[in-house]
Amino acid sequence: MQKLKIALLSYRSAPFSGGQGIFVRELSKALTKRGHKVDVISGPPMPTLDSGIGLIKLEGLNLFETFNFRDRVKKLWNKKNKNRLDFYDFFTTLIGGFPEMYSFGERAKEYLLKGKDYDIILDNQSLSLGMLEIQKKYPFIEIIHHPITKDFKYDLIYSNGIIQRFFKKRWYSFLKMNKKVAPKIKKIITPSKNSKKDICQDFMTNPNNIKVIPNGLDLSIFKINETISKEEFKIVTVASADVPLKGLDTTLKAISLTRKSFPNIKLSVVGNPRENGHTERVIRELDLTNYVSFKTNLSKEEVAHEYQSSSIAIVSSLYEGFGFPAAEAMACGTPIISSNASALPEIVQEFGQLYVPGDHKMLEECIIKFFQNRILFNDLAKEGSLHAHETFNWEKIALDYETQFLKSIEKFK
């Protein structure tokens, strides 16, 4: 395999939230291990990368670091060598929009069209207009984890009132750009068959241009750890963002019902709720304050420990393009109960219990079924761990990416 010089673009790469920064770090690490030279070209917040991986910063204002108007004005005022994109970012944010995808695409286009020496360019889901110009000059692949149209759909469903719906539409106005760009991209990689289907439907893309390659895990960390004892009635779930899409309400309602039969039950939520937000209100209404705890800003090792020390992992998302929590829990050998939404059945397969998204009574039945059949589900979880270590292995996945690189380079030539 020839050694390539690869540019991995990421419009934002927060290392400990969301998932983009984690994906960028792991993919760049896997490709570097294969002997390739990788530069990550990122907007703020910047990623944490392994040694040997280049970081090229395309500095924007990072306006979503704060929601205070005065702080945002200071960011604009203090930026040296301001240009039109800085003013575009500021005023689009001021009226409730999300400008980062477009602005990053323009900055990346300006940087790369100066004639940088890369064999191939990967873009991590900005789907910005600038990518169409970059695609003309370089072999190019767009990575789409799932179409953000799904986030928009569920945010609208759970919005309260006309004003909130109006601001949701303002925020997601970048989708017009995404829908314009996606059909013109010549090669797309997505992590699940379900995401491929949804990209074709929502973005009107040609299915022949889309290759499915699953995401990988750090299997040196997400693994069975026999030295950690599982707490008998501890349940873990992941809700990295306090949004309806993660289905945390369903889990909370199920826990409220289950605790009548199992009063020692407790739920550990890997994530951070908004202060006095929707989730905290639901917890108070269900009288679950003493049964639910939140863990935030955890390292990978600490997240793995949450899975390894729990009897069950619940994945209650209404939509997932891939489903990292399901894959991570499987790799750790933790029995899984998951909604059968979107890509999750592809991840869980026969190694866990599935329930109808949003059906908290069915979820309660699954939890009780586990407590009544622990040995059966623990044995199933061990088989799931073997499957996860075979399937979500970054070394294998890097080889699949390489195949697509060579095909794109050859086609470009």
LOMI-515098 format. One record per residue (C-alpha): residue in three letters; x, z, y. Coordinates in nm, 2 decimals. Layout:
N
@aa ALA | x X | z Z | y Y .
...
***
This chain:
413
@aa MET | x 0.00 | z 0.00 | y 0.00 .
@aa GLN | x 0.15 | z -0.10 | y 0.34 .
@aa LYS | x 0.18 | z 0.18 | y 0.59 .
@aa LEU | x -0.05 | z 0.13 | y 0.88 .
@aa LYS | x -0.06 | z 0.25 | y 1.24 .
@aa ILE | x -0.41 | z 0.38 | y 1.29 .
@aa ALA | x -0.60 | z 0.49 | y 1.60 .
@aa LEU | x -0.89 | z 0.73 | y 1.53 .
@aa LEU | x -1.12 | z 0.76 | y 1.83 .
@aa SER | x -1.34 | z 1.06 | y 1.89 .
@aa TYR | x -1.54 | z 1.11 | y 2.21 .
@aa ARG | x -1.54 | z 1.49 | y 2.16 .
@aa SER | x -1.36 | z 1.69 | y 1.90 .
@aa ALA | x -1.45 | z 2.05 | y 1.92 .
@aa PRO | x -1.25 | z 2.21 | y 1.64 .
@aa PHE | x -1.49 | z 2.49 | y 1.54 .
@aa SER | x -1.84 | z 2.37 | y 1.62 .
@aa GLY | x -2.05 | z 2.07 | y 1.53 .
@aa GLY | x -1.84 | z 1.89 | y 1.27 .
@aa GLN | x -1.68 | z 1.61 | y 1.46 .
@aa GLY | x -1.35 | z 1.79 | y 1.52 .
@aa ILE | x -1.34 | z 1.91 | y 1.16 .
@aa PHE | x -1.40 | z 1.56 | y 1.03 .
@aa VAL | x -1.13 | z 1.41 | y 1.26 .
@aa ARG | x -0.88 | z 1.67 | y 1.16 .
@aa GLU | x -0.94 | z 1.63 | y 0.79 .
@aa LEU | x -0.95 | z 1.25 | y 0.79 .
@aa SER | x -0.63 | z 1.22 | y 1.00 .
@aa LYS | x -0.46 | z 1.47 | y 0.77 .
@aa ALA | x -0.56 | z 1.28 | y 0.46 .
@aa LEU | x -0.44 | z 0.94 | y 0.60 .
@aa THR | x -0.11 | z 1.09 | y 0.72 .
@aa LYS | x -0.05 | z 1.23 | y 0.37 .
@aa ARG | x -0.09 | z 0.87 | y 0.24 .
@aa GLY | x 0.21 | z 0.78 | y 0.47 .
@aa HIS | x 0.02 | z 0.62 | y 0.76 .
@aa LYS | x 0.09 | z 0.69 | y 1.12 .
@aa VAL | x -0.22 | z 0.83 | y 1.28 .
@aa ASP | x -0.30 | z 0.88 | y 1.65 .
@aa VAL | x -0.62 | z 1.06 | y 1.74 .
@aa ILE | x -0.75 | z 0.94 | y 2.08 .
@aa SER | x -1.00 | z 1.20 | y 2.20 .
@aa GLY | x -1.21 | z 1.31 | y 2.49 .
@aa PRO | x -1.25 | z 1.69 | y 2.56 .
@aa PRO | x -1.29 | z 1.93 | y 2.39 .
@aa MET | x -0.97 | z 1.84 | y 2.21 .
@aa PRO | x -0.92 | z 1.87 | y 1.83 .
@aa THR | x -0.68 | z 2.09 | y 1.64 .
@aa LEU | x -0.45 | z 1.86 | y 1.44 .
@aa ASP | x -0.19 | z 1.90 | y 1.18 .
@aa SER | x 0.18 | z 1.83 | y 1.26 .
@aa GLY | x 0.29 | z 1.47 | y 1.25 .
@aa ILE | x -0.05 | z 1.35 | y 1.39 .
@aa GLY | x -0.04 | z 1.21 | y 1.75 .
@aa LEU | x -0.30 | z 1.33 | y 2.01 .
@aa ILE | x -0.37 | z 1.10 | y 2.30 .
@aa LYS | x -0.60 | z 1.27 | y 2.55 .
@aa LEU | x -0.85 | z 1.07 | y 2.75 .
@aa GLU | x -0.95 | z 1.34 | y 2.99 .
@aa GLY | x -1.30 | z 1.35 | y 3.12 .
@aa LEU | x -1.46 | z 1.64 | y 3.31 .
@aa ASN | x -1.57 | z 1.83 | y 3.00 .
@aa LEU | x -1.89 | z 1.92 | y 3.19 .
@aa PHE | x -2.06 | z 2.07 | y 2.88 .
@aa GLU | x -1.80 | z 2.35 | y 2.87 .
@aa THR | x -2.03 | z 2.52 | y 3.12 .
@aa PHE | x -2.40 | z 2.49 | y 3.23 .
@aa ASN | x -2.33 | z 2.64 | y 3.57 .
@aa PHE | x -2.38 | z 2.39 | y 3.86 .
@aa ARG | x -2.11 | z 2.54 | y 4.07 .
@aa ASP | x -1.86 | z 2.53 | y 3.79 .
@aa ARG | x -1.94 | z 2.17 | y 3.73 .
@aa VAL | x -1.89 | z 2.09 | y 4.10 .
@aa LYS | x -1.55 | z 2.26 | y 4.08 .
@aa LYS | x -1.45 | z 2.05 | y 3.78 .
@aa LEU | x -1.53 | z 1.73 | y 3.97 .
@aa TRP | x -1.37 | z 1.86 | y 4.29 .
@aa ASN | x -1.05 | z 1.97 | y 4.12 .
@aa LYS | x -0.99 | z 1.67 | y 3.91 .
@aa LYS | x -0.69 | z 1.46 | y 4.02 .
@aa ASN | x -0.72 | z 1.08 | y 4.04 .
@aa LYS | x -1.09 | z 1.08 | y 4.02 .
@aa ASN | x -1.25 | z 0.74 | y 3.93 .
@aa ARG | x -1.60 | z 0.59 | y 3.89 .
@aa LEU | x -1.64 | z 0.73 | y 3.54 .
@aa ASP | x -1.59 | z 1.09 | y 3.67 .
@aa PHE | x -1.87 | z 1.04 | y 3.92 .
@aa TYR | x -2.08 | z 0.87 | y 3.66 .
@aa ASP | x -2.04 | z 1.17 | y 3.43 .
@aa PHE | x -2.12 | z 1.42 | y 3.70 .
@aa PHE | x -2.44 | z 1.25 | y 3.83 .
@aa THR | x -2.57 | z 1.15 | y 3.48 .
@aa THR | x -2.53 | z 1.51 | y 3.37 .
@aa LEU | x -2.69 | z 1.63 | y 3.69 .
@aa ILE | x -3.01 | z 1.45 | y 3.60 .
@aa GLY | x -3.01 | z 1.57 | y 3.24 .
@aa GLY | x -2.83 | z 1.29 | y 3.06 .
@aa PHE | x -2.54 | z 1.29 | y 2.81 .
@aa PRO | x -2.28 | z 1.04 | y 2.94 .
@aa GLU | x -1.98 | z 1.12 | y 2.72 .
@aa MET | x -2.03 | z 0.84 | y 2.47 .
@aa TYR | x -2.04 | z 0.57 | y 2.73 .
@aa SER | x -1.76 | z 0.71 | y 2.94 .
@aa PHE | x -1.53 | z 0.77 | y 2.65 .
@aa GLY | x -1.58 | z 0.41 | y 2.53 .
@aa GLU | x -1.48 | z 0.28 | y 2.88 .
@aa ARG | x -1.17 | z 0.50 | y 2.89 .
@aa ALA | x -1.07 | z 0.40 | y 2.53 .
@aa LYS | x -1.13 | z 0.03 | y 2.62 .
@aa GLU | x -0.91 | z 0.06 | y 2.92 .
@aa TYR | x -0.63 | z 0.23 | y 2.72 .
@aa LEU | x -0.64 | z 0.00 | y 2.42 .
@aa LEU | x -0.68 | z -0.33 | y 2.59 .
@aa LYS | x -0.34 | z -0.28 | y 2.75 .
@aa GLY | x -0.20 | z -0.40 | y 2.42 .
@aa LYS | x -0.13 | z -0.09 | y 2.21 .
@aa ASP | x 0.04 | z -0.15 | y 1.87 .
@aa TYR | x -0.23 | z -0.04 | y 1.62 .
@aa ASP | x -0.31 | z -0.21 | y 1.29 .
@aa ILE | x -0.67 | z -0.08 | y 1.29 .
@aa ILE | x -0.90 | z 0.12 | y 1.51 .
@aa LEU | x -1.16 | z 0.37 | y 1.38 .
@aa ASP | x -1.43 | z 0.51 | y 1.61 .
@aa ASN | x -1.61 | z 0.83 | y 1.52 .
@aa GLN | x -1.97 | z 0.76 | y 1.62 .
@aa SER | x -1.95 | z 0.69 | y 1.99 .
@aa LEU | x -2.13 | z 0.36 | y 1.94 .
@aa SER | x -2.04 | z 0.28 | y 2.30 .
@aa LEU | x -2.03 | z -0.05 | y 2.48 .
@aa GLY | x -1.65 | z -0.03 | y 2.51 .
@aa MET | x -1.62 | z -0.06 | y 2.13 .
@aa LEU | x -1.75 | z -0.41 | y 2.14 .
@aa GLU | x -1.46 | z -0.52 | y 2.36 .
@aa ILE | x -1.21 | z -0.33 | y 2.14 .
@aa GLN | x -1.35 | z -0.50 | y 1.83 .
@aa LYS | x -1.25 | z -0.83 | y 1.98 .
@aa LYS | x -0.89 | z -0.73 | y 2.01 .
@aa TYR | x -0.83 | z -0.52 | y 1.70 .
@aa PRO | x -0.95 | z -0.48 | y 1.34 .
@aa PHE | x -1.22 | z -0.22 | y 1.39 .
@aa ILE | x -1.44 | z 0.01 | y 1.19 .
@aa GLU | x -1.72 | z 0.24 | y 1.33 .
@aa ILE | x -1.80 | z 0.56 | y 1.15 .
@aa ILE | x -2.16 | z 0.66 | y 1.17 .
@aa HIS | x -2.25 | z 0.99 | y 1.00 .
@aa HIS | x -2.62 | z 0.94 | y 1.07 .
@aa PRO | x -2.83 | z 0.78 | y 1.34 .
@aa ILE | x -2.89 | z 1.03 | y 1.62 .
@aa THR | x -3.24 | z 0.89 | y 1.64 .
@aa LYS | x -3.32 | z 1.15 | y 1.37 .
@aa ASP | x -3.21 | z 1.44 | y 1.59 .
@aa PHE | x -3.42 | z 1.29 | y 1.87 .
@aa LYS | x -3.73 | z 1.26 | y 1.64 .
@aa TYR | x -3.72 | z 1.63 | y 1.54 .
@aa ASP | x -3.63 | z 1.75 | y 1.89 .
@aa LEU | x -3.95 | z 1.58 | y 2.02 .
@aa ILE | x -4.16 | z 1.72 | y 1.74 .
@aa TYR | x -4.06 | z 2.07 | y 1.82 .
@aa SER | x -4.06 | z 2.04 | y 2.20 .
@aa ASN | x -4.29 | z 2.26 | y 2.39 .
@aa GLY | x -4.48 | z 2.08 | y 2.67 .
@aa ILE | x -4.44 | z 1.76 | y 2.87 .
@aa ILE | x -4.15 | z 1.89 | y 3.08 .
@aa GLN | x -3.93 | z 1.97 | y 2.78 .
@aa ARG | x -4.02 | z 1.64 | y 2.62 .
@aa PHE | x -3.92 | z 1.46 | y 2.94 .
@aa PHE | x -3.57 | z 1.63 | y 2.95 .
@aa LYS | x -3.52 | z 1.55 | y 2.58 .
@aa LYS | x -3.58 | z 1.19 | y 2.65 .
@aa ARG | x -3.34 | z 1.20 | y 2.94 .
@aa TRP | x -3.07 | z 1.36 | y 2.72 .
@aa TYR | x -3.11 | z 1.10 | y 2.44 .
@aa SER | x -3.11 | z 0.81 | y 2.68 .
@aa PHE | x -2.77 | z 0.71 | y 2.52 .
@aa LEU | x -2.97 | z 0.59 | y 2.22 .
@aa LYS | x -3.05 | z 0.26 | y 2.40 .
@aa MET | x -2.68 | z 0.19 | y 2.41 .
@aa ASN | x -2.63 | z 0.29 | y 2.04 .
@aa LYS | x -2.91 | z 0.06 | y 1.93 .
@aa LYS | x -2.76 | z -0.23 | y 2.13 .
@aa VAL | x -2.41 | z -0.17 | y 1.99 .
@aa ALA | x -2.47 | z -0.09 | y 1.62 .
@aa PRO | x -2.60 | z -0.44 | y 1.51 .
@aa LYS | x -2.29 | z -0.60 | y 1.67 .
@aa ILE | x -2.04 | z -0.39 | y 1.48 .
@aa LYS | x -1.87 | z -0.59 | y 1.20 .
@aa LYS | x -1.79 | z -0.29 | y 0.97 .
@aa ILE | x -1.95 | z 0.05 | y 0.95 .
@aa ILE | x -1.86 | z 0.34 | y 0.72 .
@aa THR | x -2.12 | z 0.61 | y 0.65 .
@aa PRO | x -2.11 | z 0.91 | y 0.42 .
@aa SER | x -2.44 | z 0.87 | y 0.22 .
@aa LYS | x -2.68 | z 0.61 | y 0.09 .
@aa ASN | x -2.96 | z 0.78 | y 0.29 .
@aa SER | x -2.76 | z 0.74 | y 0.61 .
@aa LYS | x -2.70 | z 0.37 | y 0.53 .
@aa LYS | x -3.07 | z 0.32 | y 0.48 .
@aa ASP | x -3.15 | z 0.50 | y 0.81 .
@aa ILE | x -2.88 | z 0.31 | y 1.01 .
@aa CYS | x -3.03 | z -0.02 | y 0.89 .
@aa GLN | x -3.38 | z 0.09 | y 0.98 .
@aa ASP | x -3.32 | z 0.26 | y 1.31 .
@aa PHE | x -3.03 | z 0.05 | y 1.44 .
@aa MET | x -3.13 | z -0.28 | y 1.29 .
@aa THR | x -2.79 | z -0.33 | y 1.13 .
@aa ASN | x -2.70 | z -0.57 | y 0.84 .
@aa PRO | x -2.66 | z -0.36 | y 0.52 .
@aa ASN | x -2.38 | z -0.59 | y 0.41 .
@aa ASN | x -2.17 | z -0.45 | y 0.70 .
@aa ILE | x -2.20 | z -0.09 | y 0.58 .
@aa LYS | x -1.99 | z 0.08 | y 0.32 .
@aa VAL | x -2.08 | z 0.43 | y 0.19 .
@aa ILE | x -1.78 | z 0.67 | y 0.15 .
@aa PRO | x -1.86 | z 1.04 | y 0.12 .
@aa ASN | x -1.69 | z 1.30 | y 0.34 .
@aa GLY | x -1.43 | z 1.52 | y 0.19 .
@aa LEU | x -1.36 | z 1.90 | y 0.18 .
@aa ASP | x -1.05 | z 2.11 | y 0.20 .
@aa LEU | x -1.06 | z 2.19 | y -0.17 .
@aa SER | x -0.76 | z 2.43 | y -0.14 .
@aa ILE | x -1.00 | z 2.66 | y 0.05 .
@aa PHE | x -1.35 | z 2.57 | y -0.07 .
@aa LYS | x -1.32 | z 2.66 | y -0.44 .
@aa ILE | x -1.43 | z 2.93 | y -0.68 .
@aa ASN | x -1.25 | z 3.26 | y -0.61 .
@aa GLU | x -1.28 | z 3.50 | y -0.90 .
@aa THR | x -1.12 | z 3.78 | y -0.70 .
@aa ILE | x -1.42 | z 3.80 | y -0.47 .
@aa SER | x -1.73 | z 3.98 | y -0.61 .
@aa LYS | x -2.07 | z 3.83 | y -0.52 .
@aa GLU | x -2.30 | z 4.07 | y -0.35 .
@aa GLU | x -2.61 | z 4.09 | y -0.56 .
@aa PHE | x -2.87 | z 4.02 | y -0.30 .
@aa LYS | x -2.67 | z 3.84 | y -0.03 .
@aa ILE | x -2.79 | z 3.49 | y 0.07 .
@aa VAL | x -2.59 | z 3.26 | y 0.30 .
@aa THR | x -2.70 | z 2.97 | y 0.52 .
@aa VAL | x -2.54 | z 2.76 | y 0.78 .
@aa ALA | x -2.70 | z 2.68 | y 1.11 .
@aa SER | x -2.41 | z 2.58 | y 1.34 .
@aa ALA | x -2.66 | z 2.49 | y 1.62 .
@aa ASP | x -2.98 | z 2.67 | y 1.71 .
@aa VAL | x -3.19 | z 2.36 | y 1.67 .
@aa PRO | x -3.51 | z 2.27 | y 1.47 .
@aa LEU | x -3.32 | z 2.01 | y 1.26 .
@aa LYS | x -3.14 | z 2.29 | y 1.07 .
@aa GLY | x -3.47 | z 2.43 | y 0.94 .
@aa LEU | x -3.36 | z 2.80 | y 0.99 .
@aa ASP | x -3.72 | z 2.90 | y 1.05 .
@aa THR | x -3.81 | z 2.80 | y 0.69 .
@aa THR | x -3.54 | z 3.02 | y 0.55 .
@aa LEU | x -3.64 | z 3.32 | y 0.77 .
@aa LYS | x -4.00 | z 3.29 | y 0.67 .
@aa ALA | x -3.90 | z 3.27 | y 0.30 .
@aa ILE | x -3.68 | z 3.58 | y 0.34 .
@aa SER | x -3.96 | z 3.77 | y 0.50 .
@aa LEU | x -4.18 | z 3.70 | y 0.19 .
@aa THR | x -3.90 | z 3.76 | y -0.06 .
@aa ARG | x -3.80 | z 4.10 | y 0.07 .
@aa LYS | x -4.14 | z 4.24 | y -0.05 .
@aa SER | x -4.02 | z 4.20 | y -0.40 .
@aa PHE | x -3.64 | z 4.24 | y -0.33 .
@aa PRO | x -3.61 | z 4.49 | y -0.04 .
@aa ASN | x -3.22 | z 4.48 | y -0.06 .
@aa ILE | x -3.21 | z 4.11 | y 0.03 .
@aa LYS | x -3.00 | z 4.02 | y 0.33 .
@aa LEU | x -2.93 | z 3.68 | y 0.50 .
@aa SER | x -2.59 | z 3.59 | y 0.65 .
@aa VAL | x -2.62 | z 3.30 | y 0.89 .
@aa VAL | x -2.30 | z 3.11 | y 0.97 .
@aa GLY | x -2.38 | z 3.01 | y 1.33 .
@aa ASN | x -2.47 | z 3.14 | y 1.67 .
@aa PRO | x -2.83 | z 3.17 | y 1.80 .
@aa ARG | x -2.91 | z 3.12 | y 2.17 .
@aa GLU | x -2.95 | z 3.46 | y 2.34 .
@aa ASN | x -3.32 | z 3.54 | y 2.36 .
@aa GLY | x -3.38 | z 3.19 | y 2.21 .
@aa HIS | x -3.63 | z 3.06 | y 1.95 .
@aa THR | x -3.44 | z 3.20 | y 1.65 .
@aa GLU | x -3.41 | z 3.55 | y 1.79 .
@aa ARG | x -3.78 | z 3.55 | y 1.87 .
@aa VAL | x -3.87 | z 3.45 | y 1.51 .
@aa ILE | x -3.65 | z 3.72 | y 1.37 .
@aa ARG | x -3.83 | z 3.98 | y 1.58 .
@aa GLU | x -4.17 | z 3.85 | y 1.50 .
@aa LEU | x -4.10 | z 3.86 | y 1.12 .
@aa ASP | x -3.94 | z 4.21 | y 1.16 .
@aa LEU | x -3.61 | z 4.08 | y 1.01 .
@aa THR | x -3.36 | z 4.23 | y 1.25 .
@aa ASN | x -3.21 | z 4.46 | y 0.99 .
@aa TYR | x -3.20 | z 4.18 | y 0.73 .
@aa VAL | x -3.02 | z 3.90 | y 0.91 .
@aa SER | x -2.67 | z 3.89 | y 1.05 .
@aa PHE | x -2.49 | z 3.60 | y 1.23 .
@aa LYS | x -2.12 | z 3.51 | y 1.19 .
@aa THR | x -1.96 | z 3.29 | y 1.46 .
@aa ASN | x -1.63 | z 3.12 | y 1.53 .
@aa LEU | x -1.52 | z 3.15 | y 1.17 .
@aa SER | x -1.21 | z 2.99 | y 1.02 .
@aa LYS | x -1.25 | z 2.77 | y 0.71 .
@aa GLU | x -1.12 | z 3.06 | y 0.50 .
@aa GLU | x -1.39 | z 3.29 | y 0.65 .
@aa VAL | x -1.66 | z 3.03 | y 0.59 .
@aa ALA | x -1.55 | z 2.99 | y 0.23 .
@aa HIS | x -1.56 | z 3.37 | y 0.19 .
@aa GLU | x -1.92 | z 3.38 | y 0.30 .
@aa TYR | x -2.01 | z 3.13 | y 0.02 .
@aa GLN | x -1.79 | z 3.30 | y -0.23 .
@aa SER | x -1.93 | z 3.65 | y -0.17 .
@aa SER | x -2.30 | z 3.53 | y -0.17 .
@aa SER | x -2.53 | z 3.51 | y -0.46 .
@aa ILE | x -2.71 | z 3.21 | y -0.32 .
@aa ALA | x -2.66 | z 2.94 | y -0.05 .
@aa ILE | x -2.96 | z 2.80 | y 0.12 .
@aa VAL | x -2.95 | z 2.46 | y 0.29 .
@aa SER | x -3.28 | z 2.43 | y 0.47 .
@aa SER | x -3.21 | z 2.13 | y 0.70 .
@aa LEU | x -3.49 | z 1.89 | y 0.78 .
@aa TYR | x -3.23 | z 1.61 | y 0.81 .
@aa GLU | x -2.86 | z 1.57 | y 0.71 .
@aa GLY | x -2.65 | z 1.25 | y 0.72 .
@aa PHE | x -2.42 | z 1.41 | y 0.46 .
@aa GLY | x -2.46 | z 1.79 | y 0.43 .
@aa PHE | x -2.13 | z 1.97 | y 0.45 .
@aa PRO | x -2.28 | z 2.32 | y 0.38 .
@aa ALA | x -2.43 | z 2.19 | y 0.05 .
@aa ALA | x -2.09 | z 2.04 | y -0.05 .
@aa GLU | x -1.89 | z 2.34 | y 0.05 .
@aa ALA | x -2.12 | z 2.59 | y -0.13 .
@aa MET | x -2.10 | z 2.37 | y -0.44 .
@aa ALA | x -1.72 | z 2.36 | y -0.43 .
@aa CYS | x -1.72 | z 2.74 | y -0.41 .
@aa GLY | x -1.94 | z 2.77 | y -0.72 .
@aa THR | x -2.23 | z 2.93 | y -0.53 .
@aa PRO | x -2.58 | z 2.85 | y -0.66 .
@aa ILE | x -2.76 | z 2.62 | y -0.42 .
@aa ILE | x -3.12 | z 2.60 | y -0.30 .
@aa SER | x -3.16 | z 2.30 | y -0.08 .
@aa SER | x -3.44 | z 2.10 | y 0.09 .
@aa ASN | x -3.48 | z 1.76 | y -0.07 .
@aa ALA | x -3.45 | z 1.60 | y 0.28 .
@aa SER | x -3.24 | z 1.29 | y 0.36 .
@aa ALA | x -2.89 | z 1.29 | y 0.20 .
@aa LEU | x -2.91 | z 1.64 | y 0.05 .
@aa PRO | x -3.03 | z 1.53 | y -0.30 .
@aa GLU | x -2.73 | z 1.30 | y -0.32 .
@aa ILE | x -2.50 | z 1.59 | y -0.26 .
@aa VAL | x -2.68 | z 1.86 | y -0.47 .
@aa GLN | x -2.80 | z 1.63 | y -0.76 .
@aa GLU | x -2.89 | z 1.83 | y -1.07 .
@aa PHE | x -2.66 | z 2.12 | y -0.98 .
@aa GLY | x -2.91 | z 2.32 | y -0.77 .
@aa GLN | x -3.28 | z 2.38 | y -0.69 .
@aa LEU | x -3.46 | z 2.15 | y -0.45 .
@aa TYR | x -3.77 | z 2.22 | y -0.24 .
@aa VAL | x -3.99 | z 2.04 | y 0.01 .
@aa PRO | x -3.85 | z 2.06 | y 0.36 .
@aa GLY | x -4.03 | z 2.32 | y 0.57 .
@aa ASP | x -4.22 | z 2.47 | y 0.28 .
@aa HIS | x -4.12 | z 2.84 | y 0.30 .
@aa LYS | x -4.34 | z 2.94 | y 0.01 .
@aa MET | x -4.18 | z 2.70 | y -0.22 .
@aa LEU | x -3.84 | z 2.82 | y -0.10 .
@aa GLU | x -3.95 | z 3.18 | y -0.17 .
@aa GLU | x -4.04 | z 3.07 | y -0.53 .
@aa CYS | x -3.69 | z 2.92 | y -0.57 .
@aa ILE | x -3.52 | z 3.24 | y -0.45 .
@aa ILE | x -3.73 | z 3.45 | y -0.69 .
@aa LYS | x -3.66 | z 3.21 | y -0.97 .
@aa PHE | x -3.28 | z 3.25 | y -0.91 .
@aa PHE | x -3.31 | z 3.63 | y -0.92 .
@aa GLN | x -3.49 | z 3.61 | y -1.25 .
@aa ASN | x -3.24 | z 3.36 | y -1.40 .
@aa ARG | x -2.90 | z 3.45 | y -1.25 .
@aa ILE | x -2.70 | z 3.35 | y -1.56 .
@aa LEU | x -2.86 | z 3.01 | y -1.59 .
@aa PHE | x -2.80 | z 2.92 | y -1.22 .
@aa ASN | x -2.45 | z 3.07 | y -1.21 .
@aa ASP | x -2.35 | z 2.85 | y -1.50 .
@aa LEU | x -2.51 | z 2.54 | y -1.33 .
@aa ALA | x -2.31 | z 2.63 | y -1.01 .
@aa LYS | x -1.98 | z 2.62 | y -1.20 .
@aa GLU | x -2.06 | z 2.27 | y -1.32 .
@aa GLY | x -2.15 | z 2.18 | y -0.96 .
@aa SER | x -1.81 | z 2.31 | y -0.85 .
@aa LEU | x -1.63 | z 2.07 | y -1.09 .
@aa HIS | x -1.84 | z 1.78 | y -0.96 .
@aa ALA | x -1.76 | z 1.87 | y -0.60 .
@aa HIS | x -1.39 | z 1.88 | y -0.66 .
@aa GLU | x -1.40 | z 1.54 | y -0.82 .
@aa THR | x -1.63 | z 1.38 | y -0.56 .
@aa PHE | x -1.53 | z 1.53 | y -0.23 .
@aa ASN | x -1.16 | z 1.50 | y -0.27 .
@aa TRP | x -0.98 | z 1.38 | y 0.04 .
@aa GLU | x -0.71 | z 1.21 | y -0.15 .
@aa LYS | x -0.96 | z 0.99 | y -0.34 .
@aa ILE | x -1.16 | z 0.93 | y -0.02 .
@aa ALA | x -0.84 | z 0.82 | y 0.17 .
@aa LEU | x -0.79 | z 0.55 | y -0.09 .
@aa ASP | x -1.15 | z 0.43 | y -0.03 .
@aa TYR | x -1.08 | z 0.41 | y 0.34 .
@aa GLU | x -0.76 | z 0.22 | y 0.28 .
@aa THR | x -0.95 | z -0.04 | y 0.09 .
@aa GLN | x -1.18 | z -0.09 | y 0.38 .
@aa PHE | x -0.89 | z -0.10 | y 0.62 .
@aa LEU | x -0.72 | z -0.39 | y 0.43 .
@aa LYS | x -1.05 | z -0.58 | y 0.41 .
@aa SER | x -1.11 | z -0.55 | y 0.78 .
@aa ILE | x -0.75 | z -0.64 | y 0.87 .
@aa GLU | x -0.76 | z -0.95 | y 0.65 .
@aa LYS | x -1.10 | z -1.06 | y 0.79 .
@aa PHE | x -0.98 | z -1.01 | y 1.14 .
@aa LYS | x -0.67 | z -1.23 | y 1.08 .
***
